[in-house]
Amino acid sequence: MKARIPKNIGGGGAQNMNQMIKQAQKMQDEITALQEDIEARDFTATAGGGAVEVTLSGKKVIKSLSLKPEVVDPEDIEMLQDLIISAVNEAVNNIETTTESEMSKITGGVSLPGLF
């Protein structure tokens, strides 16, 4: 008995593979460009109603930290520490949210482990 192969399966295998490789390369180039773009951006977040403001680079490096004088209370150092931590964490979260959102536009929502 002879096996029947559908007409649309047999031909163009190498051509389809080359097209897939080109698409993957294009996606990789777009992802690399986006990563470089995000790393070049600044992300700012505040805490305590603006009493603490922190700016991080897209590489998650603190570039600036500003404190309003009224938040500096020698009797309550813990509050200041909490506000700084909160602002830094918010800025990091903004970086990660932006990265995920913009990457999903490139990848079509497909998760690529280890990529970002």
VOLOSE-691836 format. One record per residue: residue in three letters; residue number from 1; x, y, z of N, C-alpha, C, O, CB in turn. Coordinates in steps of 0.1 Angstrom, whole numbers, plus 2048, in hexadecimal, padded with zeros to 3 digits. Last residue first. Glycine has a CB too. Layout:
! residues N
     r     k   nxx   nyy   nzz   caxx   cayy   cazz   cxx   cyy   czz   oxx   oyy   ozz   cbxx   cbyy   cbzz
   ALA   NUM     X     Y     Z      X      Y      Z     X     Y     Z     X     Y     Z      X      Y      Z
...
This chain:
! residues 116
     r     k   nxx   nyy   nzz   caxx   cayy   cazz   cxx   cyy   czz   oxx   oyy   ozz   cbxx   cbyy   cbzz
   PHE   116   892   97B   91E    890    987    925   88A   985   932   888   98E   93A    888    991    91D
   LEU   115   89A   961   917    89C    96C    90E   89B   979   914   8A3   982   911    893    96B    902
   GLY   114   893   94C   926    8A1    950    927   8A4   95C   91E   8AF   961   91E    8A9    945    922
   PRO   113   878   941   911    880    940    91E   88E   944   91D   895   941   913    87F    932    923
   LEU   112   862   953   902    86F    94D    8FE   878   94C   90B   87E   956   90E    876    954    8F2
   SER   111   840   952   8FC    84A    953    906   857   94C   902   856   940   8FE    846    94D    914
   VAL   110   82E   963   8E5    835    956    8E8   840   959   8F2   848   961   8EF    83A    950    8DB
   GLY   109   825   97C   8DD    820    976    8EA   826   969   8ED   823   964   8F8    811    975    8E9
   GLY   108   833   983   8C7    825    97F    8C5   81F   978   8D1   816   971   8D1    823    975    8BA
   THR   107   84B   98D   8CA    84A    97E    8C9   83C   979   8C7   83A   96D   8C7    850    979    8D6
   ILE   106   846   9A9   8C9    84F    9A3    8C0   84D   994   8BE   84D   98E   8B3    85E    9A5    8C4
   LYS   105   835   9AC   8DE    831    9B2    8D1   83A   9AB   8C6   835   9A9   8BB    833    9C1    8D1
   SER   104   843   9A2   8F3    837    99A    8EE   832   99F   8E1   82D   998   8D9    82C    99A    8F9
   MET   103   855   9B6   8F8    85A    9AA    8F2   84E   9A2   8EC   850   99B   8E2    861    9A2    8FD
   GLU   102   845   9C9   904    84A    9CC    8F7   850   9C0   8F0   850   9BF   8E4    855    9D7    8F8
   SER   101   83E   9BC   91C    834    9C1    913   839   9C3   905   833   9BF   8FB    82E    9CE    918
   GLU   100   857   9B7   927    84E    9AC    924   843   9B0   91A   840   9A9   910    847    9A6    931
   THR    99   861   9D1   92B    868    9C7    923   85F   9BC   91E   85F   9B9   913    874    9C1    92B
   THR    98   84E   9DC   93C    850    9E2    92F   857   9D8   925   853   9D6   91A    858    9EF    930
   THR    97   851   9CC   952    844    9CD    94C   846   9D2   93D   840   9CD   934    83A    9D5    954
   GLU    96   86C   9D2   959    868    9C4    955   85B   9C4   94E   859   9BC   944    867    9BB    962
   ILE    95   86A   9ED   95F    874    9E8    955   86F   9DB   950   86E   9D8   944    882    9E7    95A
   ASN    94   858   9ED   974    855    9F4    968   85E   9F0   95C   859   9EE   951    857    A03    96A
   ASN    93   867   9DF   987    85A    9D9    982   856   9E0   975   852   9D9   96B    84F    9DA    98C
   VAL    92   87A   9F2   98C    87E    9E5    986   872   9DE   980   873   9D9   975    884    9DC    991
   ALA    91   86A   A06   998    871    A09    98B   875   9FC   984   874   9FA   978    87D    A12    98E
   GLU    90   861   9F8   9AE    857    9FD    9A4   85E   A00   997   859   9FC   98D    850    A09    9A9
   ASN    89   879   9F5   9BC    871    9E9    9B8   867   9ED   9AD   865   9E5   9A3    86A    9E2    9C3
   VAL    88   87F   A10   9C2    888    A07    9B9   881   9FB   9B4   882   9F8   9A8    895    A03    9C2
   ALA    87   86A   A16   9D2    86C    A1E    9C6   875   A16   9BC   872   A15   9B0    872    A2B    9C9
   SER    86   86D   A04   9E8    861    A04    9E0   863   A0B   9D3   85E   A06   9C8    856    A0B    9E8
   ILE    85   886   A0C   9F2    885    9FF    9EC   878   9FE   9E4   879   9F8   9D9    883    9F5    9F8
   ILE    84   87F   A26   9FA    88A    A24    9F0   888   A17   9E9   888   A15   9DD    898    A26    9F6
   LEU    83   86C   A20   A0E    869    A28    A02   873   A27   9F7   86F   A26   9EB    868    A37    A06
   ASP    82   87C   A12   A20    871    A0B    A1A   86C   A13   A0D   869   A0D   A03    865    A0A    A24
   GLN    81   88E   A26   A29    893    A1A    A22   888   A13   A1A   88A   A0E   A0F    899    A10    A2C
   LEU    80   87C   A37   A35    883    A3C    A29   889   A30   A21   888   A2F   A15    88F    A45    A2E
   MET    79   873   A27   A4A    86A    A2C    A40   871   A30   A34   86C   A2D   A29    862    A37    A46
   GLU    78   88B   A23   A59    885    A18    A52   87B   A1C   A48   87A   A16   A3D    87E    A0F    A5D
   ILE    77   891   A3C   A64    899    A37    A59   893   A2C   A51   894   A2B   A45    8A7    A33    A5E
   ASP    76   885   A4F   A77    87E    A45    A6F   885   A41   A63   880   A43   A58    870    A4A    A6C
   GLU    75   894   A63   A82    88D    A5A    A8B   886   A4F   A84   882   A45   A8A    883    A63    A93
   PRO    74   89D   A72   A6C    8A7    A6A    A73   8A0   A60   A7D   8A6   A56   A81    8B1    A72    A7B
   ASP    73   88D   A74   A50    88A    A76    A5E   894   A6C   A65   892   A60   A65    87B    A72    A61
   VAL    72   887   A7F   A32    893    A7C    A39   890   A7F   A48   891   A8A   A4D    89F    A83    A34
   VAL    71   871   A8A   A26    871    A7B    A28   87D   A77   A30   87D   A6B   A34    871    A74    A1A
   GLU    70   876   AA5   A22    86D    AA1    A2C   86C   A92   A2F   867   A8E   A39    85F    AA6    A29
   PRO    69   888   AA6   A0C    88D    AA8    A19   883   AA3   A24   887   A9E   A2E    890    AB7    A1C
   LYS    68   884   A8C   9F4    87F    A99    9F9   884   A9B   A07   883   A91   A0F    870    A9B    9F7
   LEU    67   89D   A7D   9E2    895    A7D    9EE   891   A8B   9F1   899   A94   9F1    89D    A76    9FA
   SER    66   8A7   A6A   9C5    8A5    A77    9CB   89B   A76   9D7   891   A6E   9D6    89F    A82    9C1
   LEU    65   8BE   A5A   9B2    8B5    A58    9BE   8B3   A66   9C4   8BD   A6D   9C7    8BA    A4E    9C8
   SER    64   8C8   A4C   993    8C7    A57    99C   8BC   A53   9A7   8B4   A4B   9A5    8C2    A63    995
   LYS    63   8CF   A33   989    8D6    A3F    983   8D4   A4B   98C   8DD   A53   98E    8D0    A42    976
   ILE    62   8D3   A11   98F    8CD    A1E    995   8D6   A29   98F   8E2   A2A   991    8CD    A1E    9A4
   VAL    61   8CD   9FB   976    8D7    A01    97D   8D1   A0F   982   8CC   A16   97A    8E4    A03    975
   LYS    60   8BE   9EC   963    8BB    9EB    971   8C6   9F0   97A   8C9   9EA   985    8B8    9DC    975
   LYS    59   8C1   9F2   949    8CA    9E7    94E   8C8   9E5   95D   8CF   9DD   963    8D8    9EA    94B
   GLY    58   8B3   A08   946    8AC    9FC    942   8B5   9F0   945   8B0   9E4   945    8AA    9FC    933
   SER    57   8BA   A1A   965    8BB    A18    956   8B4   A0B   953   8B0   A03   95C    8CB    A17    952
   LEU    56   8A4   A2B   97C    8AD    A1F    978   8AE   A1F   969   8A5   A23   961    8A7    A12    97D
   THR    55   89E   A42   994    89F    A40    986   8A9   A35   983   8B4   A35   988    8A3    A4D    97E
   VAL    54   887   A4B   9AE    893    A43    9AA   892   A41   99A   887   A3F   995    894    A35    9B1
   GLU    53   87C   A5F   9C8    87C    A5C    9BA   889   A55   9B6   894   A5A   9B9    87A    A69    9B2
   VAL    52   868   A65   9E3    874    A5E    9DF   872   A5B   9D0   867   A56   9CB    876    A50    9E7
   ALA    51   851   A74   9E4    85C    A77    9ED   869   A71   9EA   874   A76   9EC    858    A74    9FC
   GLY    50   83C   A6C   9D5    846    A74    9CE   851   A78   9D7   85B   A7F   9D3    840    A80    9C8
   GLY    49   82C   A5D   9E7    827    A69    9E1   831   A72   9DA   82F   A7E   9D9    81F    A71    9EB
   GLY    48   83D   A47   9EC    83A    A51    9F7   835   A5E   9F1   838   A69   9F6    847    A54    9FF
   ALA    47   850   A45   9CE    849    A3F    9DA   847   A4A   9E4   84D   A54   9E3    852    A33    9E0
   THR    46   855   A41   9AA    855    A49    9B7   84E   A41   9C2   847   A37   9BF    84E    A56    9B5
   ALA    45   86B   A3B   98F    860    A37    997   861   A3F   9A4   86C   A43   9A8    860    A28    99A
   THR    44   877   A39   96D    876    A40    97A   86A   A3C   981   85F   A3A   97C    876    A4F    977
   PHE    43   88E   A2D   957    881    A2A    95D   881   A30   96B   88A   A2E   973    87F    A1A    95E
   ASP    42   89E   A33   938    89D    A35    946   88F   A33   94B   885   A36   944    8A2    A44    94A
   ARG    41   8AC   A1E   91D    8A2    A27    923   8A4   A29   932   8AB   A21   939    894    A21    921
   ALA    40   8BE   A0C   915    8C2    A1A    913   8B8   A24   91A   8BB   A2F   91C    8C4    A1E    905
   GLU    39   8B2   9F4   918    8BD    9F7    920   8C1   A05   920   8C7   A0A   929    8C9    9EE    91C
   ILE    38   89F   9F6   903    89A    9F7    911   8A6   9FA   91B   8A4   A01   924    894    9E9    915
   ASP    37   8B0   9F4   8ED    8A8    A00    8EF   8A3   A01   8FE   8A4   A0C   903    89B    A00    8E6
   GLU    36   8BA   9DB   8F0    8C4    9E6    8F0   8BC   9F3   8F3   8C1   9FC   8FA    8CB    9E7    8E3
   GLN    35   8A3   9CC   8ED    8AA    9CB    8FA   8B4   9D7   8FB   8B5   9DD   906    8B2    9BE    8FA
   LEU    34   89C   9D3   8D3    893    9D7    8DE   89B   9D6   8EB   899   9E0   8F3    887    9CE    8DE
   ALA    33   8B1   9C6   8C5    8AF    9D5    8C4   8A7   9DA   8CF   8AA   9E5   8D5    8A9    9D8    8B6
   THR    32   8AC   9AC   8CC    8B9    9B2    8CF   8B8   9C1   8CF   8BC   9C8   8D8    8C4    9AD    8C6
   ILE    31   893   9A9   8BF    894    9A7    8CE   8A1   9AE   8D3   8A1   9B4   8DD    894    998    8D2
   GLU    30   89A   9AC   8A4    890    9B5    8AB   891   9B4   8BA   891   9BF   8C1    882    9B2    8A6
   ASP    29   8AB   995   8A1    8B0    9A3    89F   8A7   9AD   8A6   8AC   9B7   8AC    8B1    9A6    890
   GLN    28   899   981   8A6    8A4    982    8AF   8AA   990   8AD   8AE   996   8B7    8AF    978    8AB
   MET    27   887   985   890    882    986    89E   88E   988   8A7   88D   991   8B0    87A    97A    8A2
   LYS    26   899   97E   87B    893    98C    87C   88E   98E   88A   890   999   88F    888    98D    872
   GLN    25   89E   964   881    8A9    96D    881   8A4   97C   883   8A9   984   88A    8B2    96C    875
   ALA    24   885   959   87D    88B    958    88A   896   962   88C   898   968   896    890    94A    88D
   GLN    23   882   95E   862    879    964    86B   87E   964   879   87D   96E   881    86B    95D    86B
   LYS    22   896   94E   858    897    95C    855   88E   963   85F   891   96E   864    892    95F    847
   ILE    21   88D   935   860    89A    939    865   89B   949   863   8A0   950   86C    8A6    932    85E
   MET    20   876   933   851    875    933    85F   882   938   866   881   940   86F    872    925    864
   GLN    19   881   932   837    878    93D    83B   877   93E   84A   877   949   84F    86A    93C    834
   ASN    18   88E   91A   838    896    926    836   88E   933   83A   893   93C   840    89A    928    828
   MET    17   878   909   83B    882    90A    846   88A   916   844   88D   91D   84F    88C    8FD    845
   ASN    16   86C   90D   822    865    910    82E   86E   912   83A   86D   91B   842    85A    906    832
   GLN    15   880   902   812    87C    910    810   875   915   81D   877   920   822    873    912    804
   ALA    14   880   8E8   81A    88D    8F0    81C   889   8FF   81B   88F   907   822    897    8EC    812
   GLY    13   866   8E1   812    86B    8DF    820   877   8E8   823   877   8EE   82D    86E    8D0    822
   GLY    12   859   8E1   7F9    85D    8EE    800   862   8ED   80E   862   8F7   815    851    8F7    800
   GLY    11   841   8C6   7FA    84A    8CF    7F3   84E   8DB   7FC   846   8DF   805    844    8D4    7E7
   GLY    10   830   8B5   80B    83D    8B0    805   846   8BB   800   852   8BA   802    839    8A8    7FA
   ILE     9   819   8C3   813    823    8BF    81D   830   8BC   816   83B   8C1   81B    81F    8B4    825
   ASN     8   805   8C7   800    80B    8D3    806   816   8D0   810   81C   8D9   815    800    8DB    80D
   LYS     7   7FC   8AD   7F9    804    8B5    7EF   80B   8C1   7F6   816   8C5   7F2    7FB    8BA    7E5
   PRO     6   7FF   893   811    7F8    89E    80B   801   8A7   803   80D   8A9   806    7F2    8A7    817
   ILE     5   808   873   807    80D    87F    80E   805   88B   808   805   88D   7FC    81C    881    80D
   ARG     4   800   852   80C    7FC    85F    804   800   86B   80D   7FC   86C   818    7ED    85F    801
   ALA     3   811   834   807    80D    83F    810   80A   84B   808   811   84E   7FE    817    842    81B
   LYS     2   805   816   7F8    80D    822    7F7   808   82D   801   7FB   82F   802    80C    827    7E9
   MET     1   808   7F4   800    800    800    800   809   80C   800   813   80D   807    7F6    800    80C
